[in-house]
Amino acid sequence: MNSWLQTVIDAALSLSPWEVTAVLFAIAYLLLAVRENVWCWLFAFASTAIFTVLFRDVSLLMDSALNVYYMAMAVFGWYQWTRGGGNGEPHALAIQSLSGRQHVLIIFSILLLSGLSGFLLSEYSGAAWPYIDSFTTWASVITTYLVTRKYLQNWLYWIVIDAISIPLYIERGLELTALLFIIYIVIAIFGYSNWRNHYLDKGQPVAN
């Protein structure tokens, strides 16, 4: 642990300004999302634009493509949170809860898509960790949509995704990004608690 921590510190001292900026914007996005603040999507757009280039440069091709999708979803998320509730008021979109059937469909879709793209990447590209990279990519694609529609359980999916992503980024030499994902997990736990409390305040049952 001490060796890994020292590696993180050494990496932080030699980081490019772009990675530092992307990390700070990403943290700002999550903290604002926890509070259901629509400005989170502005920071999401800026952060993912930078990460698109960073991941491409270290051959994480699926992660780079994922961040292009994130940029589009930041625009979509802004629209949904401000107009998705149907009455045109800011934050009109209320927190929703997934059913058990929806969970099964989501998990099945993630595993199927991950297997297919992982095979294609392993056969026809030089992508690193093709199956794990594919899993975190497809899981993030679907979970990001859950955020834009304010599904409560998006935070639970992010905890799993972030935990799996950490060793991937360490192996690729992105130590600060790995540290960021540890912070993500902590914020996601608080995010789930905060959203759940808001949801329950309205007398709605939660189907985890």
C-alpha positions as CSV (number, residue, x, y, z in Angstrom):
1,M,0.0,0.0,0.0
2,N,2.8,2.4,0.9
3,S,4.5,1.7,-2.4
4,W,1.3,2.3,-4.3
5,L,0.7,5.6,-2.4
6,Q,4.2,6.7,-3.2
7,T,3.6,5.9,-6.8
8,V,0.5,8.1,-6.8
9,I,2.4,11.0,-5.1
10,D,5.2,10.7,-7.6
11,A,2.8,10.6,-10.5
12,A,0.9,13.6,-9.2
13,L,4.1,15.6,-9.1
14,S,4.7,14.9,-12.8
15,L,1.2,15.2,-14.1
16,S,0.2,17.3,-17.1
17,P,-2.1,20.2,-16.4
18,W,-4.7,18.6,-18.6
19,E,-5.1,15.5,-16.5
20,V,-5.2,17.6,-13.3
21,T,-7.9,19.8,-14.9
22,A,-9.9,16.8,-16.0
23,V,-9.7,15.3,-12.6
24,L,-10.9,18.4,-10.8
25,F,-13.7,18.9,-13.3
26,A,-14.8,15.3,-12.9
27,I,-14.9,15.7,-9.1
28,A,-16.9,18.9,-9.4
29,Y,-19.4,17.1,-11.7
30,L,-20.0,14.3,-9.2
31,L,-20.4,16.6,-6.2
32,L,-22.9,18.7,-8.1
33,A,-24.7,15.6,-9.3
34,V,-25.1,14.4,-5.7
35,R,-26.9,17.7,-5.0
36,E,-29.0,17.3,-8.1
37,N,-27.5,20.6,-9.4
38,V,-27.9,20.9,-13.2
39,W,-24.6,22.7,-13.6
40,C,-22.9,19.3,-13.0
41,W,-23.4,18.6,-16.8
42,L,-21.2,21.6,-17.8
43,F,-18.3,20.1,-15.7
44,A,-19.1,16.7,-17.1
45,F,-18.7,18.0,-20.7
46,A,-15.4,19.7,-20.0
47,S,-13.9,16.8,-18.1
48,T,-14.8,14.1,-20.6
49,A,-13.5,16.2,-23.5
50,I,-10.1,16.1,-21.9
51,F,-10.3,12.4,-21.0
52,T,-11.1,11.5,-24.6
53,V,-7.7,12.6,-25.6
54,L,-5.9,11.2,-22.5
55,F,-7.3,7.7,-22.9
56,R,-6.6,7.6,-26.7
57,D,-3.0,8.4,-26.0
58,V,-2.6,5.3,-23.7
59,S,-4.4,3.0,-26.1
60,L,-7.6,2.6,-24.0
61,L,-9.6,2.8,-27.1
62,M,-13.0,1.9,-25.7
63,D,-12.6,4.4,-22.8
64,S,-11.7,7.1,-25.3
65,A,-14.8,6.4,-27.4
66,L,-16.8,6.3,-24.2
67,N,-15.8,9.8,-23.3
68,V,-17.1,11.1,-26.7
69,Y,-20.4,9.5,-25.7
70,Y,-20.2,11.2,-22.3
71,M,-19.9,14.6,-24.0
72,A,-23.1,14.0,-25.9
73,M,-24.8,12.7,-22.8
74,A,-23.8,15.8,-20.9
75,V,-25.9,17.8,-23.3
76,F,-28.7,15.3,-23.1
77,G,-28.5,15.2,-19.3
78,W,-28.7,19.0,-19.1
79,Y,-31.9,18.9,-21.2
80,Q,-33.4,16.1,-19.3
81,W,-32.8,17.6,-15.9
82,T,-34.2,21.0,-17.0
83,R,-37.0,19.9,-19.3
84,G,-37.5,16.1,-18.8
85,G,-40.2,16.5,-16.2
86,G,-42.6,17.9,-18.8
87,N,-43.4,21.2,-17.1
88,G,-40.4,23.2,-18.3
89,E,-39.1,24.0,-14.8
90,P,-35.5,23.5,-13.7
91,H,-35.0,20.2,-11.9
92,A,-38.5,19.2,-13.1
93,L,-37.3,15.6,-13.6
94,A,-37.9,13.6,-10.4
95,I,-35.8,10.8,-9.0
96,Q,-37.0,7.4,-10.2
97,S,-36.4,3.8,-9.1
98,L,-35.5,0.7,-11.2
99,S,-37.6,-2.4,-11.0
100,G,-36.1,-5.9,-10.6
101,R,-37.0,-6.7,-14.2
102,Q,-35.1,-3.6,-15.4
103,H,-32.0,-4.6,-13.4
104,V,-32.0,-8.0,-15.0
105,L,-32.3,-6.5,-18.5
106,I,-29.5,-4.0,-17.8
107,I,-27.1,-6.6,-16.4
108,F,-27.8,-9.0,-19.3
109,S,-27.3,-6.2,-21.9
110,I,-24.0,-5.2,-20.3
111,L,-22.6,-8.7,-20.3
112,L,-23.7,-9.4,-23.8
113,L,-22.3,-6.2,-25.3
114,S,-19.1,-6.6,-23.3
115,G,-18.5,-10.1,-24.6
116,L,-19.0,-9.1,-28.2
117,S,-16.9,-6.0,-28.2
118,G,-14.2,-7.7,-26.0
119,F,-13.8,-10.4,-28.6
120,L,-13.7,-8.0,-31.5
121,L,-11.1,-5.8,-29.7
122,S,-8.9,-8.8,-28.8
123,E,-9.0,-10.1,-32.4
124,Y,-8.7,-6.9,-34.4
125,S,-7.1,-4.2,-32.3
126,G,-4.2,-3.5,-29.9
127,A,-6.5,-2.4,-27.1
128,A,-5.3,-3.1,-23.6
129,W,-7.5,-5.4,-21.4
130,P,-10.2,-5.7,-24.1
131,Y,-12.8,-7.6,-22.0
132,I,-12.5,-5.5,-18.9
133,D,-12.3,-2.3,-20.9
134,S,-15.4,-3.3,-22.8
135,F,-17.3,-4.2,-19.6
136,T,-16.5,-0.8,-17.9
137,T,-17.4,0.9,-21.2
138,W,-20.8,-0.7,-21.8
139,A,-21.7,-0.5,-18.2
140,S,-20.8,3.2,-18.1
141,V,-22.8,3.8,-21.3
142,I,-26.0,2.4,-19.8
143,T,-25.4,3.8,-16.3
144,T,-24.8,7.3,-17.7
145,Y,-28.3,7.1,-19.3
146,L,-29.7,6.2,-15.9
147,V,-28.1,9.4,-14.5
148,T,-29.6,11.5,-17.2
149,R,-33.1,10.1,-16.3
150,K,-32.4,10.3,-12.5
151,Y,-32.7,6.6,-11.7
152,L,-31.6,6.2,-8.1
153,Q,-29.7,3.0,-8.5
154,N,-27.2,4.6,-11.0
155,W,-25.0,5.2,-8.0
156,L,-24.9,1.5,-7.2
157,Y,-23.8,0.6,-10.7
158,W,-21.1,3.3,-10.6
159,I,-19.6,1.8,-7.4
160,V,-19.1,-1.5,-9.2
161,I,-17.8,0.1,-12.4
162,D,-15.4,2.4,-10.6
163,A,-14.0,-0.5,-8.5
164,I,-13.3,-2.5,-11.6
165,S,-11.7,0.4,-13.4
166,I,-9.1,1.2,-10.7
167,P,-6.6,-1.6,-11.5
168,L,-7.1,-1.0,-15.2
169,Y,-5.9,2.6,-14.9
170,I,-3.0,1.8,-12.5
171,E,-1.7,-0.8,-15.1
172,R,-1.9,1.9,-17.8
173,G,0.1,4.4,-15.7
174,L,-2.8,6.7,-14.9
175,E,-2.3,6.7,-11.2
176,L,-4.1,10.0,-10.5
177,T,-7.1,8.8,-12.5
178,A,-7.1,5.6,-10.4
179,L,-7.1,7.8,-7.3
180,L,-10.0,9.8,-8.8
181,F,-12.0,6.6,-9.2
182,I,-11.5,5.8,-5.5
183,I,-12.9,9.2,-4.7
184,Y,-15.7,8.4,-7.2
185,I,-16.7,5.4,-5.1
186,V,-16.8,7.5,-1.9
187,I,-18.9,10.1,-3.6
188,A,-21.2,7.5,-5.2
189,I,-22.0,6.1,-1.7
190,F,-23.0,9.5,-0.5
191,G,-24.8,10.1,-3.8
192,Y,-26.9,7.0,-3.4
193,S,-27.7,7.9,0.3
194,N,-28.7,11.5,-0.6
195,W,-30.8,10.6,-3.6
196,R,-32.5,7.8,-1.7
197,N,-33.4,10.1,1.1
198,H,-34.9,12.6,-1.4
199,Y,-36.8,9.7,-3.1
200,L,-38.2,8.3,0.2
201,D,-39.2,11.8,1.4
202,K,-41.8,11.7,-1.4
203,G,-43.1,8.4,0.0
204,Q,-41.8,6.2,-2.9
205,P,-40.7,2.6,-2.3
206,V,-37.2,1.6,-3.5
207,A,-36.7,-1.6,-5.5
208,N,-32.9,-2.3,-5.2
